[in-house]
Amino acid sequence: MIIELNSFPPSSNSMYLSSGRYRNLSPKARAWIASANEQLKDLAQPEEFVGRPLAVLCTFQGPLWRCKNGHIRKADVSSREKCLIDTIFKLWPDMDDSQIYDLRLVKVEAEVEKVIVEMKLLTEEEMLEIKKKLFQVYN
């Protein structure tokens, strides 16, 4: 399954406003979520994904990654993942982002800003490969 959105979600730093003990979504986050929901309104829940492990690749394409002088801008994709994933999974009542076993975030320099999210089921072989890699790293 491939999902495309025409703008970047807000970063985790600009996603919430704090007021005392309370944290509320910022106007910027509310606007982005509303726009994303409108773009995704016809996206049906993928029944074959329900309750199964998923691999998700999020590609953030846009001009945000470089300064005008060509240097790499201090803008990371990891701070944008939460709003993106939460917004997509809230559309599907029988699914949850806890099903994501393999999450990858990629930056691509491009003229136009957009986010492409690719989701697929993880096979038993892919799950075993993940376990092998973790075993190698921690042993």
Helices and strands as residue ranges (DSSP letters): E 2-5, H 12-15, E 16-19, E 22-25, H 27-39, G 47-49, E 54-62, G 63-65, H 81-89, G 97-99, E 100-109, E 114-121, H 124-138
